[in-house]
Amino acid sequence: MNPQQYDVVVTTNQLGDILTDEGAGLVGGLGFAPVLCVGNRYAMAQATHGSAPDIAGKNIANPYAMIMSGQMLMAWLGRTREEPKATRAAALIDHAMEQVISAAQALGACRT
C-alpha cells in the first residue's frame, strides 16, 4: 500500500517480475519502468515490458524504459568498475532523456 517506504525489495525471479509489472503502474505504465538486475559481479539491463508485437510498425513504441535501463547499467559499471567513461555515458543519457521529455512536455506531447 505504501511502496515509497522501500528502497530495495529482494524477491524470487517470478515474484519480482510480478512486482515490477505492478509497480510500473505507479510511474505511468510499463513503458516508464527501467530495470537493472545486479549481482556482485554482473548486471543485466532490461525494460520491464515485453516486445509489444501489437504495436510493431505503428511508430508509437516508447523506448524510455530500455534507454534508461541502459543508463542505469552505465551508472552501475561506473560505480562498480570505477570507470569514468561509463559514469559520463550515464550522465549524458540521463541529460538527453530530460531534454527529450522537456521538449515533448512543451509541445503537449507527453504527460509525466
DSSP file (Angstrom, degrees, kcal/mol; ACC not computed):
  #  RESIDUE AA STRUCTURE BP1 BP2  ACC     N-H-->O    O-->H-N    N-H-->O    O-->H-N    TCO  KAPPA ALPHA  PHI   PSI    X-CA   Y-CA   Z-CA
    1    1 A M              0   0    0      0, 0.0     0, 0.0     0, 0.0     0, 0.0   0.000 360.0 360.0 360.0 -26.0    0.0    0.0    0.0
    2    2 A N    >   +     0   0    0      1,-0.1     3,-1.9     2,-0.0     4,-0.1  -0.603 360.0 166.4-131.0  72.4    3.0    2.4    0.6
    3    3 A P  G >   +     0   0    0      0, 0.0     3,-1.9     0, 0.0    -1,-0.1   0.738  67.8  74.9 -64.0 -22.2    5.8    1.4   -1.8
    4    4 A Q  G 3  S+     0   0    0      1,-0.3    -2,-0.0     3,-0.0     0, 0.0   0.650  81.4  71.9 -65.2 -12.7    7.7    4.6   -1.2
    5    5 A Q  G <  S+     0   0    0     -3,-1.9     2,-0.4     2,-0.0    -1,-0.3   0.603  89.0  75.6 -76.6  -9.7    8.7    3.2    2.2
    6    6 A Y    <   +     0   0    0     -3,-1.9     3,-0.1     1,-0.1     0, 0.0  -0.860  46.6 178.1-109.2 136.1   11.1    0.7    0.4
    7    7 A D  S    S+     0   0    0     -2,-0.4     2,-0.4     1,-0.4    -1,-0.1   0.776  80.9  16.1 -92.8 -38.2   14.5    1.4   -1.1
    8    8 A V        -     0   0    0      2,-0.0     2,-0.4     0, 0.0    -1,-0.4  -0.996  60.3-166.2-139.8 139.3   15.1   -2.2   -2.2
    9    9 A V        -     0   0    0     -2,-0.4     2,-0.5    -3,-0.1    -3,-0.0  -0.995   8.6-160.6-126.4 125.5   13.0   -5.3   -2.5
   10   10 A V        +     0   0    0     -2,-0.4     2,-0.3     6,-0.0    -2,-0.0  -0.924  27.3 148.3-108.4 125.8   14.6   -8.7   -2.8
   11   11 A T        -     0   0    0     -2,-0.5     2,-0.1     1,-0.1    -2,-0.0  -0.826  50.0 -81.1-141.7 176.4   12.4  -11.5   -4.2
   12   12 A T     >  -     0   0    0     -2,-0.3     4,-2.6     1,-0.1     5,-0.2  -0.379  53.5-101.8 -72.5 166.5   12.4  -14.6   -6.2
   13   13 A N  H  > S+     0   0    0      2,-0.2     4,-2.3     1,-0.2     5,-0.2   0.927 119.6  46.3 -59.3 -48.4   12.5  -14.1  -10.0
   14   14 A Q  H  > S+     0   0    0      2,-0.2     4,-2.0     1,-0.2    -1,-0.2   0.941 116.1  43.4 -65.0 -47.8    8.8  -14.8  -10.6
   15   15 A L  H  > S+     0   0    0      1,-0.2     4,-2.9     2,-0.2    -1,-0.2   0.896 112.9  53.7 -65.1 -38.5    7.6  -12.6   -7.7
   16   16 A G  H  X S+     0   0    0     -4,-2.6     4,-2.6     1,-0.2    -1,-0.2   0.894 106.9  51.7 -61.2 -39.8   10.0   -9.9   -8.7
   17   17 A D  H  X S+     0   0    0     -4,-2.3     4,-1.9    -5,-0.2    -1,-0.2   0.917 112.0  46.1 -62.5 -43.8    8.6  -10.0  -12.2
   18   18 A I  H  X S+     0   0    0     -4,-2.0     4,-2.4     2,-0.2    -2,-0.2   0.931 113.4  49.2 -64.5 -46.2    5.1   -9.6  -11.0
   19   19 A L  H  X S+     0   0    0     -4,-2.9     4,-3.2     1,-0.2    -2,-0.2   0.893 110.1  50.2 -63.5 -40.5    6.0   -6.8   -8.6
   20   20 A T  H  X S+     0   0    0     -4,-2.6     4,-1.6     2,-0.2    -1,-0.2   0.895 110.8  49.5 -67.4 -37.3    7.9   -4.8  -11.2
   21   21 A D  H  < S+     0   0    0     -4,-1.9     4,-0.5    -5,-0.2    -2,-0.2   0.931 116.0  42.6 -64.4 -44.0    5.0   -5.1  -13.6
   22   22 A E  H >< S+     0   0    0     -4,-2.4     3,-1.3     1,-0.2     4,-0.3   0.911 112.6  53.3 -67.5 -42.4    2.6   -3.9  -10.9
   23   23 A G  H >< S+     0   0    0     -4,-3.2     3,-1.9     1,-0.3     4,-0.5   0.785  93.7  71.8 -64.1 -27.6    4.9   -1.2   -9.6
   24   24 A A  G ><>S+     0   0    0     -4,-1.6     5,-2.8     1,-0.3     3,-1.3   0.805  85.8  67.2 -59.6 -27.9    5.3    0.2  -13.1
   25   25 A G  G X 5S+     0   0    0     -3,-1.3     3,-0.5    -4,-0.5    -1,-0.3   0.760  90.8  63.2 -63.1 -23.9    1.7    1.5  -12.7
   26   26 A L  G < 5S+     0   0    0     -3,-1.9    -1,-0.3    -4,-0.3    -2,-0.2   0.728 108.3  40.0 -72.7 -21.5    3.0    3.9  -10.1
   27   27 A V  G < 5S-     0   0    0     -3,-1.3    -1,-0.2    -4,-0.5    -2,-0.2   0.306 133.9 -76.5-112.4   7.7    5.2    5.7  -12.6
   28   28 A G  T < 5S-     0   0    0     -3,-0.5    -3,-0.2    -4,-0.4     2,-0.2   0.429  85.9 -55.3 116.0   0.1    2.9    5.7  -15.6
   29   29 A G  S > <S-     0   0    0     -5,-2.8     3,-1.9     1,-0.1    -2,-0.1  -0.570  74.6 -53.7 122.6 174.8    3.0    2.2  -17.0
   30   30 A L  G >  S+     0   0    0      1,-0.3     3,-1.5    -2,-0.2    19,-0.5   0.785 123.1  66.2 -60.9 -29.9    5.4   -0.4  -18.3
   31   31 A G  G 3  S+     0   0    0      1,-0.3    34,-1.2    -3,-0.2    -1,-0.3   0.628 103.1  47.8 -67.8 -12.3    7.0    2.0  -20.8
   32   32 A F  G <  S+     0   0    0     -3,-1.9    -1,-0.3    32,-0.2    -2,-0.2   0.095  89.5  95.2-113.1  21.0    8.3    4.1  -17.9
   33   33 A A    <   -     0   0    0     -3,-1.5    15,-1.6    -5,-0.1    16,-0.2  -0.769  51.8-172.9-121.0  86.9    9.8    1.3  -15.8
   34   34 A P  E     -A   47   0A   0      0, 0.0     2,-0.4     0, 0.0    13,-0.2  -0.410  10.3-156.1 -72.5 156.1   13.5    0.6  -16.4
   35   35 A V  E     -A   46   0A   0     11,-1.5    11,-2.1    30,-0.3     2,-0.4  -0.996  16.9-175.6-136.9 139.2   15.1   -2.4  -14.7
   36   36 A L  E     -A   45   0A   0     -2,-0.4     2,-0.6     9,-0.2     9,-0.2  -0.954  10.0-161.9-132.6 115.7   18.6   -3.3  -13.7
   37   37 A C  E     -A   44   0A   0      7,-2.9     7,-2.6    -2,-0.4     2,-0.3  -0.869  21.7-175.2 -95.9 120.1   19.2   -6.7  -12.2
   38   38 A V  E     +A   43   0A   0     -2,-0.6     5,-0.2     5,-0.2     2,-0.2  -0.884  17.7 173.6-124.0 150.1   22.5   -6.7  -10.4
   39   39 A G        -     0   0    0      3,-2.7     5,-0.0    -2,-0.3     0, 0.0  -0.575  55.8 -77.1-127.7-164.7   24.7   -9.2   -8.6
   40   40 A N  S    S+     0   0    0     -2,-0.2     3,-0.1     1,-0.1    -2,-0.0   0.865 125.4   8.3 -68.3 -35.3   28.2   -9.0   -7.1
   41   41 A R  S    S+     0   0    0      1,-0.1     2,-0.3     0, 0.0    -1,-0.1   0.640 124.5  46.7-119.8 -22.2   30.0   -9.1  -10.4
   42   42 A Y        -     0   0    0      2,-0.0    -3,-2.7     0, 0.0     2,-0.3  -0.862  52.4-169.5-129.4 157.5   27.4   -8.9  -13.2
   43   43 A A  E     -A   38   0A   0     -2,-0.3     2,-0.4    -5,-0.2    -5,-0.2  -0.978   7.1-156.8-141.9 155.2   24.4   -6.8  -14.2
   44   44 A M  E     -A   37   0A   0     -7,-2.6    -7,-2.9    -2,-0.3     2,-0.4  -0.988   8.9-153.5-135.8 124.8   21.7   -7.1  -16.8
   45   45 A A  E     +A   36   0A   0     -2,-0.4     2,-0.3    -9,-0.2    -9,-0.2  -0.791  26.8 152.5 -97.3 139.2   19.6   -4.2  -18.0
   46   46 A Q  E     -A   35   0A   0    -11,-2.1   -11,-1.5    -2,-0.4     2,-0.3  -0.988  43.2-110.5-157.5 157.3   16.2   -4.7  -19.4
   47   47 A A  E     -A   34   0A   0     -2,-0.3   -16,-0.1   -13,-0.2    19,-0.1  -0.660  27.2-129.2 -85.2 150.6   12.9   -2.9  -19.9
   48   48 A T  S    S+     0   0    0    -15,-1.6    -1,-0.1   -18,-0.4   -17,-0.1   0.865  86.9  75.6 -66.6 -36.1   10.0   -4.2  -17.7
   49   49 A H  S    S-     0   0    0    -19,-0.5    -2,-0.2   -16,-0.2     2,-0.0  -0.164  80.0-121.5 -74.7 169.6    7.7   -4.5  -20.7
   50   50 A G        -     0   0    0      1,-0.0    -1,-0.1     0, 0.0    -3,-0.0   0.050  45.8 -71.9 -92.5-155.3    7.8   -7.2  -23.4
   51   51 A S        -     0   0    0     -2,-0.0    -2,-0.0     5,-0.0    -1,-0.0   0.672  52.4-147.7 -82.1 -18.1    8.3   -7.0  -27.1
   52   52 A A    >   +     0   0    0      1,-0.1     3,-1.7     2,-0.1     4,-0.3   0.919  23.0 177.0  53.5  56.9    4.8   -5.5  -27.8
   53   53 A P  G >  S+     0   0    0      0, 0.0     3,-1.0     0, 0.0    -1,-0.1   0.732  71.2  73.2 -62.6 -19.9    4.2   -7.1  -31.3
   54   54 A D  G 3  S+     0   0    0      1,-0.2    -2,-0.1     3,-0.0    -3,-0.0   0.710 103.1  38.9 -68.2 -19.1    0.7   -5.5  -31.3
   55   55 A I  G X  S+     0   0    0     -3,-1.7     3,-2.0     2,-0.0     5,-0.5   0.315  83.5 136.1-111.8   8.4    2.3   -2.0  -31.9
   56   56 A A  T <  S+     0   0    0     -3,-1.0    -4,-0.0    -4,-0.3    -5,-0.0  -0.310  77.0   9.3 -57.2 133.1    5.0   -3.1  -34.3
   57   57 A G  T 3  S+     0   0    0      1,-0.1    -1,-0.3    -2,-0.0    -3,-0.0   0.458 100.5 101.9  78.6   1.4    5.3   -0.8  -37.3
   58   58 A K  S <  S-     0   0    0     -3,-2.0    -2,-0.1     0, 0.0    -1,-0.1   0.487  83.1-130.1 -96.2  -3.4    2.9    1.8  -35.8
   59   59 A N  S    S+     0   0    0     -4,-0.3    -3,-0.1     1,-0.1    -4,-0.0   0.862  80.0 106.6  57.5  39.0    5.7    4.3  -34.7
   60   60 A I        +     0   0    0     -5,-0.5    -1,-0.1     2,-0.0    -4,-0.1   0.330  38.2 126.3-125.7   4.4    4.2    4.5  -31.2
   61   61 A A        -     0   0    0     -6,-0.2    -9,-0.0     1,-0.1    -5,-0.0  -0.354  54.4-137.6 -65.5 145.0    6.6    2.5  -29.1
   62   62 A N        -     0   0    0      1,-0.1     3,-0.5    -2,-0.0     4,-0.3  -0.912  17.1-173.9-106.3 108.7    8.1    4.2  -26.1
   63   63 A P     >  +     0   0    0      0, 0.0     4,-2.6     0, 0.0     5,-0.3   0.439  56.1 104.6 -82.6   2.3   11.8    3.5  -25.8
   64   64 A Y  H  > S+     0   0    0      1,-0.2     4,-2.9     2,-0.2     5,-0.3   0.895  77.4  49.2 -51.5 -50.7   12.2    5.2  -22.4
   65   65 A A  H  > S+     0   0    0    -34,-1.2     4,-1.6    -3,-0.5   -30,-0.3   0.891 114.6  44.2 -61.8 -40.9   12.4    2.1  -20.2
   66   66 A M  H  > S+     0   0    0     -4,-0.3     4,-2.0    -3,-0.3    -1,-0.2   0.916 114.5  48.6 -71.5 -41.8   15.0    0.4  -22.4
   67   67 A I  H  X S+     0   0    0     -4,-2.6     4,-1.9     1,-0.2    -2,-0.2   0.931 114.4  45.6 -62.1 -45.3   17.1    3.6  -22.8
   68   68 A M  H  X S+     0   0    0     -4,-2.9     4,-2.4    -5,-0.3    -1,-0.2   0.779 107.2  58.2 -73.2 -24.9   17.0    4.3  -19.0
   69   69 A S  H  X S+     0   0    0     -4,-1.6     4,-1.9    -5,-0.3    -1,-0.2   0.916 108.3  47.1 -64.5 -42.2   17.8    0.6  -18.3
   70   70 A G  H  X S+     0   0    0     -4,-2.0     4,-2.4     2,-0.2    -2,-0.2   0.878 109.9  53.2 -64.2 -38.0   21.0    1.1  -20.3
   71   71 A Q  H  X S+     0   0    0     -4,-1.9     4,-2.4     1,-0.2    -2,-0.2   0.918 108.4  49.5 -62.6 -43.7   21.6    4.4  -18.4
   72   72 A M  H  X S+     0   0    0     -4,-2.4     4,-2.4     1,-0.2    -1,-0.2   0.875 109.7  52.1 -63.7 -37.0   21.3    2.5  -15.1
   73   73 A L  H  X S+     0   0    0     -4,-1.9     4,-2.7     2,-0.2    -2,-0.2   0.920 109.2  49.2 -65.1 -43.7   23.7   -0.2  -16.4
   74   74 A M  H  X S+     0   0    0     -4,-2.4     4,-2.4     2,-0.2    -2,-0.2   0.913 111.7  49.1 -61.7 -41.8   26.3    2.5  -17.4
   75   75 A A  H  X S+     0   0    0     -4,-2.4     4,-2.2     2,-0.2    -2,-0.2   0.911 111.5  49.7 -63.2 -41.7   26.0    4.1  -13.9
   76   76 A W  H  X S+     0   0    0     -4,-2.4     4,-3.2     2,-0.2     5,-0.4   0.924 110.9  49.1 -62.5 -45.3   26.4    0.7  -12.2
   77   77 A L  H  X S+     0   0    0     -4,-2.7     4,-2.3     1,-0.2     6,-0.6   0.901 110.1  52.2 -61.4 -40.4   29.5    0.0  -14.3
   78   78 A G  H  <>S+     0   0    0     -4,-2.4     5,-0.7    -5,-0.2     4,-0.5   0.912 116.1  39.7 -61.1 -42.8   30.9    3.4  -13.4
   79   79 A R  H  <5S+     0   0    0     -4,-2.2    -2,-0.2     3,-0.2     3,-0.2   0.949 122.5  37.7 -72.0 -49.8   30.4    2.8   -9.7
   80   80 A T  H  <5S+     0   0    0     -4,-3.2    -3,-0.2     1,-0.2    -2,-0.2   0.798 127.6  33.5 -78.9 -28.7   31.4   -0.9   -9.5
   81   81 A R  T  <5S-     0   0    0     -4,-2.3    -1,-0.2    -5,-0.4    -3,-0.2   0.388 101.4-125.5-104.7   1.1   34.3   -0.8  -12.0
   82   82 A E  T   5 +     0   0    0     -4,-0.5    -3,-0.2     1,-0.2    -4,-0.2   0.949  53.8 159.9  49.9  52.5   35.4    2.8  -11.2
   83   83 A E    >>< -     0   0    0     -5,-0.7     4,-1.9    -6,-0.6     3,-0.6  -0.878  29.3-168.0-110.7 101.1   35.0    3.5  -14.9
   84   84 A P  H 3> S+     0   0    0      0, 0.0     4,-2.5     0, 0.0     5,-0.2   0.807  86.2  58.7 -61.8 -30.3   34.7    7.3  -15.5
   85   85 A K  H 3> S+     0   0    0      2,-0.2     4,-2.4     1,-0.2     5,-0.1   0.891 107.3  47.2 -66.2 -37.3   33.6    6.8  -19.2
   86   86 A A  H <> S+     0   0    0     -3,-0.6     4,-2.4     2,-0.2    -1,-0.2   0.905 111.8  50.5 -68.3 -41.1   30.7    4.7  -18.1
   87   87 A T  H  X S+     0   0    0     -4,-1.9     4,-2.0     2,-0.2    -2,-0.2   0.910 112.2  47.4 -61.7 -42.4   29.8    7.3  -15.4
   88   88 A R  H  X S+     0   0    0     -4,-2.5     4,-2.5     2,-0.2    -2,-0.2   0.907 109.9  52.6 -66.3 -42.1   29.9   10.0  -18.0
   89   89 A A  H  X S+     0   0    0     -4,-2.4     4,-2.6     1,-0.2     5,-0.2   0.916 108.6  51.0 -59.6 -42.9   27.8    8.0  -20.5
   90   90 A A  H  X S+     0   0    0     -4,-2.4     4,-2.4     1,-0.2    -1,-0.2   0.912 110.7  48.4 -60.8 -43.0   25.2    7.5  -17.8
   91   91 A A  H  X S+     0   0    0     -4,-2.0     4,-2.4     2,-0.2    -1,-0.2   0.897 111.7  49.5 -65.3 -39.8   25.1   11.3  -17.1
   92   92 A L  H  X S+     0   0    0     -4,-2.5     4,-2.6     2,-0.2    -2,-0.2   0.912 111.8  47.8 -65.8 -42.7   24.8   12.1  -20.9
   93   93 A I  H  X S+     0   0    0     -4,-2.6     4,-2.4     2,-0.2     5,-0.2   0.931 112.5  49.5 -63.0 -45.2   22.0    9.6  -21.4
   94   94 A D  H  X S+     0   0    0     -4,-2.4     4,-2.1     1,-0.2    -2,-0.2   0.926 112.6  47.0 -60.2 -45.9   20.1   11.0  -18.3
   95   95 A H  H  X S+     0   0    0     -4,-2.4     4,-2.2     1,-0.2    -1,-0.2   0.910 110.9  52.0 -63.3 -42.7   20.5   14.5  -19.5
   96   96 A A  H  X S+     0   0    0     -4,-2.6     4,-2.4     1,-0.2    -1,-0.2   0.910 109.4  49.5 -61.6 -42.4   19.4   13.6  -23.1
   97   97 A M  H  X S+     0   0    0     -4,-2.4     4,-2.6     1,-0.2     5,-0.2   0.899 109.0  52.3 -65.2 -39.4   16.3   12.0  -21.7
   98   98 A E  H  X S+     0   0    0     -4,-2.1     4,-2.4    -5,-0.2    -1,-0.2   0.910 110.6  48.8 -60.6 -41.0   15.5   15.0  -19.6
   99   99 A Q  H  X S+     0   0    0     -4,-2.2     4,-2.4     2,-0.2    -2,-0.2   0.919 111.6  48.3 -65.3 -44.1   15.8   17.2  -22.7
  100  100 A V  H  X S+     0   0    0     -4,-2.4     4,-2.4     2,-0.2    -2,-0.2   0.926 113.8  46.2 -62.8 -45.4   13.6   15.0  -24.8
  101  101 A I  H  X S+     0   0    0     -4,-2.6     4,-2.6     2,-0.2    -1,-0.2   0.904 112.3  50.6 -66.0 -40.8   10.9   14.8  -22.1
  102  102 A S  H  X S+     0   0    0     -4,-2.4     4,-2.2    -5,-0.2    -1,-0.2   0.912 111.6  48.2 -62.3 -42.0   11.0   18.6  -21.5
  103  103 A A  H  X S+     0   0    0     -4,-2.4     4,-1.4     2,-0.2    -2,-0.2   0.907 112.3  48.6 -64.7 -41.9   10.7   19.2  -25.2
  104  104 A A  H  <>S+     0   0    0     -4,-2.4     5,-3.1     1,-0.2     6,-0.6   0.898 110.8  50.9 -65.9 -39.9    7.7   16.8  -25.5
  105  105 A Q  H ><5S+     0   0    0     -4,-2.6     3,-1.1     1,-0.2    -1,-0.2   0.901 106.5  54.5 -63.2 -40.3    6.0   18.4  -22.5
  106  106 A A  H 3<5S+     0   0    0     -4,-2.2    -1,-0.2     1,-0.3    -2,-0.2   0.834 111.2  45.6 -62.9 -31.3    6.5   21.9  -24.0
  107  107 A L  T 3<5S-     0   0    0     -4,-1.4    -1,-0.3    -5,-0.1    -2,-0.2   0.513 115.0-117.7 -86.9  -5.6    4.7   20.6  -27.1
  108  108 A G  T < 5S+     0   0    0     -3,-1.1    -3,-0.2    -4,-0.5    -2,-0.1   0.707  78.9 126.2  75.8  20.0    2.0   19.0  -25.0
  109  109 A A      < +     0   0    0     -5,-3.1     2,-0.3    -6,-0.2    -4,-0.2   0.577  66.5  29.1 -90.5 -10.0    3.0   15.6  -26.4
  110  110 A C        -     0   0    0     -6,-0.6     2,-0.4    -9,-0.1    -2,-0.1  -0.994  59.4-149.2-149.0 156.9    3.6   13.8  -23.1
  111  111 A R              0   0    0     -2,-0.3    -6,-0.0     1,-0.1    -7,-0.0  -0.982 360.0 360.0-123.2 135.8    2.4   13.7  -19.6
  112  112 A T              0   0    0     -2,-0.4    -1,-0.1   -11,-0.0   -11,-0.0   0.327 360.0 360.0-128.2 360.0    4.6   12.8  -16.6
